[in-house]
Amino acid sequence: MTSFPGLGPSFGFLQSTAWRAALALLVVFVMLALTGWTAIRNTKEDANPLATARAAWRHATLHGRSLPAPDAAPGTLRAFFASLDRAERQQLADRYPLVVGNMGGAPVDLRYRANRTAIDAARKVEQRRMGDHRLTPVGRQEAGRLMHRMESLMSPGRQILAFDPAGDGRAAEVFGDLATADRVSVVVPGVDTNLSTFERTAKATAAPVGMAESLYGAERSARPGARTAVIAWADYTTPSGLGVEAATGQLAEAGAVRLRALVDALPETDDVSLFCHSYGSVVCGVAARSLPGNVTDIAVAGSPGMRAGNLAGLGTHARVWAMRDADDWIQDVPYLEVGGLGHGADPVDPSFGARVLSAEGAAGHAGYFAPGTRSLHNFALVGVGDLGSVDCATTAPHCSADLA
């Protein structure tokens, strides 16, 4: 090997460091390539079509009039759409489907129509990507999965309340008639929830769509005459896996903002109940303090904590319910918060102050919404307001006492 003595004794170290850095970069590149990252980077599709559509909306007019801001207060947007005739509303939904489909205050039927258009456009993008050889095989396979997911979302009768194809994707779906409901239940799921995992065929009630559909059916059985609707709300960015993201509250804080926006867009006359599973209970805990007064109940299952030391720390007027199956692995998570890691006290601990419900039959962390379980039945009773009939955990025999 040629030597360069004039460079001094540190040059060998620099050479080895450079080689190690180059090797590390090569490894990272290979890993990213195998996951399809380079394929995504090399495509020319819009990385954030919702943001692009909102920017176009802000510069648009209708009959010479400026349009309201897409993030205006729900009351402002509700009044705007009420001032339009049917053709004008449909024109906006057809021109700006992603904007209207995600707009709190827009008529729900118009949002369903707009999101169907937006999903079809995103489906066509994924269909093209399936045959794009600039993508890796993994990237093309993922495109195929997303295309089939969007085809499912477009099935007749489905009511998609929110849809965003950016990143891993977000969505929300309604079961029941949201426009006429006077009681609305919102299912807030936990980690690894995105467009691909929004629904499942096997173990359907472990995914948001199955959870919400199961809860809606149980509510109708519990009180057939009640005007209820259930929202499968996967419209926030969840942690990927059980790493640092899941152990901290950053994504929960961002999700809480979106959850509050959803509830704010619902009619003030509706009674709203939140059913928060796993990391979703962290989102609900962060949101609790600033939720509007029509949120009457917050029920959590399989919770790692709610970012509070006790019930008073949540700062909510709502009744707080908690349940955990005896076989749920979440009980082994340390219930503490140190330096931003961890989510606080255990909501099923009697000292927390929540009303502890029976979760009999839930069979682990993903079983709380399974038909025939006591956990689902209790959730349904809370959702329809039949609070005197709930089954308390054996350690909390008075959880239903003194309820209005």
For each residue, the residues with C-beta under 8 A, 3 or more apart:
1:
2:
3:
4: 7 11
5:
6:
7: 4 10 11
8: 11
9: 12 13
10: 7 13 14
11: 4 7 8 14 15
12: 9 15 16
13: 9 10 16 17
14: 10 11 17 18
15: 11 12 18 19
16: 12 13 19 20
17: 13 14 20 21
18: 14 15 21 22
19: 15 16 22 23
20: 16 17 23 24
21: 17 18 24 25
22: 18 19 25 26
23: 19 20 26 27
24: 20 21 27 28
25: 21 22 28 29
26: 22 23 29 30
27: 23 24 30 31
28: 24 25 31 32
29: 25 26 32 33 38
30: 26 27 33 34
31: 27 28 34 35
32: 28 29 35 37 38
33: 29 30 36 37 38 136
34: 30 31 136 138
35: 31 32 136 138
36: 33 39 40 135 136 138 139 142
37: 32 33 40 41
38: 29 32 33 41 42 136
39: 36 42 43 132 134 135 136 139 140
40: 36 37 43 135 139
41: 37 38
42: 38 39 134 135
43: 39 40 129 132 134 135
44:
45: 125 129
46: 49 52
47: 166
48: 51 52 166
49: 46 52 53 98 122 165 166
50: 53 54 98 99 102 164 165 166
51: 48 54 55 166
52: 46 48 49 55 56
53: 49 50 56 57 96 97 98 99
54: 50 51 57 58 70 71 98 99
55: 51 52 58 59
56: 52 53 59 60 96
57: 53 54 60 67 70 96 99
58: 54 55 67 69 70
59: 55 56
60: 56 57 67 95 96
61: 64 65 66 67
62: 65 67 84 88 91 92
63: 88
64: 61
65: 61 62
66: 61
67: 57 58 60 61 62 80 92
68: 72 76 77 80
69: 58 72
70: 54 57 58 99 103
71: 54
72: 68 69 76 77 80 105
73: 76 77 105 264
74: 77 78 104 105 264 265
75: 78 79 105
76: 68 72 73 79 80 105
77: 68 72 73 74 80 81 103 104 105 106
78: 74 75 81 82 105 106
79: 75 76 82 83
80: 67 68 72 76 77 83 84 105
81: 77 78 84 89 105 106 107 110
82: 78 79
83: 79 80
84: 62 80 81 88 89 92
85: 88 89
86: 89 90
87: 90 91
88: 62 63 84 85 91 92
89: 81 84 85 86 92 93 107 110
90: 86 87 93 94 110 113
91: 62 87 88 94 95
92: 62 67 84 88 89 95 96 100
93: 89 90 96 97 100 101 110 113 114 117
94: 90 91 97 114 117
95: 60 91 92
96: 53 56 57 60 92 93 99 100 114
97: 53 93 94 100 101 114 115 117 118 121
98: 49 50 53 54 101 102 114 118 163 164
99: 50 53 54 57 70 96 102 103 114
100: 92 93 96 97 103 106 110 111 114
101: 93 97 98 111 112 114 115 117 118 160 162 163
102: 50 98 99 111 115 162 163 164
103: 70 77 99 100 106 111
104: 74 77 261 262 264 265
105: 72 73 74 75 76 77 78 80 81 265
106: 77 78 81 100 103 110 111 114
107: 81 89 110 111 179
108: 111 112 159 161 174 178 179
109: 112 113 179
110: 81 89 90 93 100 106 107 113 114
111: 100 101 102 103 106 107 108 114 115 160 161 162
112: 101 108 109 115 116 159 160 161 174
113: 90 93 109 110 116 117
114: 93 94 96 97 98 99 100 101 106 110 111 117 118
115: 97 101 102 111 112 118 119 160 161 162 163
116: 112 113 119 120 154 160
117: 93 94 97 101 113 114 120 121
118: 97 98 101 114 115 121 122 163 165
119: 115 116 122 123 150 153 154 160 163
120: 116 117 123 124 150 154
121: 97 117 118 124 125
122: 49 118 119 125 126 146 150 163 165
123: 119 120 126 127 147 150 151 154
124: 120 121 127 128
125: 45 121 122 128 129 165
126: 122 123 129 130 143 144 146 147 150
127: 123 124 130 131 143 147
128: 124 125 131 132
129: 43 45 125 126 132 135 139 140 143
130: 126 127 140 143 144 147
131: 127 128 140
132: 39 43 128 129 135 140 143
133:
134: 39 42 43
135: 36 39 40 42 43 129 132 139 140 143
136: 33 34 35 36 38 39 139 140
137: 140 141
138: 34 35 36 141 142
139: 36 39 40 129 135 136 142 143
140: 39 129 130 131 132 135 136 137 143 144
141: 137 138 144 145
142: 36 138 139 145 146 196
143: 126 127 129 130 132 135 139 140 146 147
144: 126 130 140 141 147 148
145: 141 142 148 149 196
146: 122 126 142 143 149 150 169 195 196
147: 123 126 127 130 143 144 150 151
148: 144 145 151 152
149: 145 146 152 153 195 196 198 199
150: 119 120 122 123 126 146 147 153 154 195
151: 123 147 148 154 155
152: 148 149 155 199
153: 119 149 150 158 160 163 171 173 198
154: 116 119 120 123 150 151 158
155: 151 152 158
156:
157:
158: 153 154 155 173
159: 108 112 173 174 175 178
160: 101 111 112 115 116 119 153 163 171 172 173 174
161: 108 111 112 115 172 173 174 178 231
162: 101 102 111 115 170 171 172 233 235
163: 98 101 102 115 118 119 122 153 160 170 171 172
164: 50 98 102 169 170 171 235
165: 49 50 118 122 125 169 195
166: 47 48 49 50 51 169
167: 194 237
168: 194 195 196 237
169: 146 164 165 166 194 195 196 198
170: 162 163 164 194 195 234 235 236 237
171: 153 160 162 163 164 195 198 234 235
172: 160 161 162 163 231 232 233 234 235 262
173: 153 158 159 160 161 198 208 209 212 231 232
174: 108 112 159 160 161 178 229 230 231 232
175: 159 212 213 216 229 230 231 232
176: 181 216 228 229 230
177: 180 181 227 229
178: 108 159 161 174 181 184 229 231
179: 107 108 109
180: 177 227
181: 176 177 178 184 227 228 229 270
182: 227 269 270 271
183: 219 226 227 228 229 270 271 272 273 383 384 385
184: 178 181 228 229 230 231 266 270 271 272 273
185: 212 215 216 219 228 229 230 231 272 273 274 275 379 383
186: 230 231 233 259 262 263 272 273 274 275
187: 208 211 212 215 230 231 232 233 275 277 280 369
188: 233 255 259 274 275 276 277 280 281 283 284
189: 193 207 208 211 232 233 234 238 277 278 280
190: 193 238 277 278 279 280 281 302
191: 238 239 240 241 242 246 278 279
192: 197 238 239 240 241
193: 189 190 197 198 207 208 234 238
194: 167 168 169 170 197 198 234 238
195: 146 149 150 165 168 169 170 171 198
196: 142 145 146 149 168 169
197: 192 193 194 200 207
198: 149 153 169 171 173 193 194 195 207 208 209 232 234
199: 149 152 204 207 208 209 210
200: 197 203 204 206 207 209 210
201: 204
202:
203: 200 206 207 210 366
204: 199 200 201 207 209 210 213 214
205: 210 211 214 366 367 369 370 371
206: 200 203 210 211 366 367 369
207: 189 193 197 198 199 200 203 204 210 211
208: 173 187 189 193 198 199 211 212 232 233 234
209: 173 198 199 200 204 212 213 232
210: 199 200 203 204 205 206 207 213 214 369
211: 187 189 205 206 207 208 214 215 232 275 277 369
212: 173 175 185 187 208 209 215 216 230 231 232
213: 175 204 209 210 216 217 230 232
214: 204 205 210 211 217 218 369 370 371 376
215: 185 187 211 212 218 219 230 275 369 376 379 380 383
216: 175 176 185 212 213 219 220 228 229 230
217: 213 214 220 221 371
218: 214 215 221 222 371 376 377 379 380
219: 183 185 215 216 222 223 226 228 230 380 383 384
220: 216 217 223 224 226 228
221: 217 218 224 380
222: 218 219 226 377 380 381 383 384 386
223: 219 220 226 228 384 385 386
224: 220 221
225:
226: 183 219 220 222 223 384 385
227: 177 180 181 182 183
228: 176 181 183 184 185 216 219 220 223 383 384
229: 174 175 176 177 178 181 183 184 185 216
230: 174 175 176 184 185 186 187 212 213 215 216 219 383
231: 161 172 173 174 175 178 184 185 186 187 212 262
232: 172 173 174 175 187 189 198 208 209 211 212 213
233: 162 172 186 187 188 189 208 236 259 262
234: 170 171 172 189 193 194 198 208 238
235: 162 164 170 171 172 258 262
236: 170 233 251 254 255 258 259 283
237: 167 168 170 251 254 255
238: 189 190 191 192 193 194 234 251 255 279
239: 191 192 242 243 245 246 251 279
240: 191 192 243 245
241: 191 192 245 246
242: 191 239 246 247
243: 239 240 246 247
244: 247 248 341
245: 239 240 241 248 250 251
246: 191 239 241 242 243 279 304
247: 242 243 244 341 342 343
248: 244 245 251 340 341
249: 252 253 282 286 307 340 343
250: 245 253 254
251: 236 237 238 239 245 248 254 255 279
252: 249 255 256 279 282 283 285 286 307
253: 249 250 256 257 286
254: 236 237 250 251 257 258
255: 188 236 237 238 251 252 258 259 283 286 287
256: 252 253 259 260 283 284 286 287 290
257: 253 254 260 261 287
258: 235 236 254 255 261 262
259: 186 188 233 236 255 256 262 263 274 283 284 287
260: 256 257 263 264 287 290 291
261: 104 257 258 264 265
262: 104 172 186 231 233 235 258 259 265 266
263: 186 259 260 266 272 291 292 294 295
264: 73 74 104 260 261 292
265: 74 104 105 261 262
266: 184 262 263 270 272 294
267: 270
268: 292 294
269: 182 294
270: 181 182 183 184 266 267 294
271: 182 183 184 294 296 385
272: 183 184 185 186 263 266 294 295 296
273: 183 184 185 186 295 296 297 298 299 382 383
274: 185 186 188 259 284 295 297 298 299
275: 185 186 187 188 211 215 299 301 379 382 383
276: 188 280 281 283 284 285 298 299 300 301 303
277: 187 188 189 190 211 280 281 300 301 302 368 369
278: 189 190 191 281 301 302 303 304 330 365
279: 190 191 238 239 246 251 252 282 283 304
280: 187 188 189 190 276 277 283 284 300
281: 188 190 276 277 278 284 285 300 301 302 303 304 305 306 347
282: 249 252 279 285 286 303 304 305 306 307 343
283: 188 236 252 255 256 259 276 279 280 286 287
284: 188 256 259 274 276 280 281 287 288 298 300 306
285: 252 276 281 282 288 300 305 306 307 308 314 343 344
286: 249 252 253 255 256 282 283 306 307
287: 255 256 257 259 260 283 284 290 291
288: 284 285 291 298 306 308 314 315 316 318 320
289: 314 315 316
290: 256 260 287
291: 260 263 287 288 295 316 318
292: 263 264 268 295
293: 317
294: 263 266 268 269 270 271 272
295: 263 272 273 274 291 292 298 316 318
296: 271 272 273 318 319 385
297: 273 274 318 319 320 321 382 383
298: 273 274 276 284 288 295 314 316 318 319 320 321
299: 273 274 275 276 320 321 322 323 357 379 382
300: 276 277 280 281 284 285 303 306 320 321 322 323 347 354
301: 275 276 277 278 281 322 323 324 359 362 368 375 379
302: 190 277 278 281 324 325 328 330 365 368
303: 276 278 281 282 300 306 322 324 330 343 346 347 348
304: 246 278 279 281 282 330 333 335 342 343
305: 281 282 285 308 333 335 337 342 343 344 345 346 347
306: 281 282 284 285 286 288 300 303 314 343 344 345 347
307: 249 252 282 285 286 337 343 344
308: 285 288 305 311 313 314 344 345
309: 313 344 345
310: 313 345 351 352 353
311: 308 314 320 352 353 354
312: 315 353
313: 308 309 310 344
314: 285 288 289 298 306 308 311 320
315: 288 289 312
316: 288 289 291 295 298 320
317: 293
318: 288 291 295 296 297 298
319: 296 297 298 355 387 403
320: 288 297 298 299 300 311 314 316 347 353 354 355
321: 297 298 299 300 354 355 356 357 378 382 390 399
322: 299 300 301 303 347 348 352 354 355 356 357
323: 299 300 301 348 356 357 358 359 362 368 375 378 393
324: 301 302 303 328 330 331 348 359
325: 302 328 359 362 363 364 365 367 368 375
326: 359
327: 363 364
328: 302 324 325 331 359 362 364 365
329: 332 364 365
330: 278 302 303 304 324 333 365
331: 324 328 346
332: 329
333: 304 305 330
334: 342
335: 304 305 342 343 344 345 346 349
336: 342 344 345
337: 305 307 340 341 342 343 344
338: 341 342
339:
340: 248 249 337
341: 244 247 248 337 338
342: 247 304 305 334 335 336 337 338
343: 247 249 282 285 303 304 305 306 307 335 337
344: 285 305 306 307 308 309 313 335 336 337
345: 305 306 308 309 310 335 336 349 351 352
346: 303 305 331 335 349 352
347: 281 300 303 305 306 320 322 352 354
348: 303 322 323 324 352 354 356 393
349: 335 345 346 352
350: 356 395 396
351: 310 345
352: 310 311 322 345 346 347 348 349
353: 310 311 312 320
354: 300 311 320 321 322 347 348
355: 319 320 321 322 392 396 399 400
356: 321 322 323 348 350 392 393 395 396 399
357: 299 321 322 323 375 378 390 391 392 393 396 399
358: 323 374 375 378 391 392 393 394
359: 301 323 324 325 326 328 362 368 373 374 375 378 393
360: 373 374 375 391
361: 367 370 372 373 374 375
362: 301 323 325 328 359 367 368 370 373 374 375
363: 325 327 367 370 373
364: 325 327 328 329 367
365: 278 302 325 328 329 330
366: 203 205 206
367: 205 206 325 361 362 363 364 370 373 375
368: 277 301 302 323 325 359 362 373 375 376 379
369: 187 205 206 210 211 214 215 277 373 375 376 379
370: 205 214 361 362 363 367 373 375 376
371: 205 214 217 218 376
372: 361 376
373: 359 360 361 362 363 367 368 369 370 376 377
374: 358 359 360 361 362 377 378 391
375: 301 323 325 357 358 359 360 361 362 367 368 369 370 378 379
376: 214 215 218 368 369 370 371 372 373 379 380
377: 218 222 373 374 380 381 391
378: 321 323 357 358 359 374 375 381 382 390 391
379: 185 215 218 275 299 301 368 369 375 376 382 383
380: 215 218 219 221 222 376 377 383 384
381: 222 377 378 384 386 387 389 390
382: 273 275 297 299 321 378 379 385 387 390
383: 183 185 215 219 222 228 230 273 275 297 379 380
384: 183 219 222 223 226 228 380 381
385: 183 223 226 271 296 382
386: 222 223 381 389 390
387: 319 381 382 390 400 403
388: 400 403
389: 381 386 400
390: 321 357 378 381 382 386 387 399 400
391: 357 358 360 374 377 378
392: 355 356 357 358 396 397 398 399 400
393: 323 348 356 357 358 359 396 399
394: 358 397
395: 350 356
396: 350 355 356 357 392 393 399
397: 392 394
398: 392 401
399: 321 355 356 357 390 392 393 396
400: 355 387 388 389 390 392 403
401: 398
402:
403: 319 387 388 400
404:
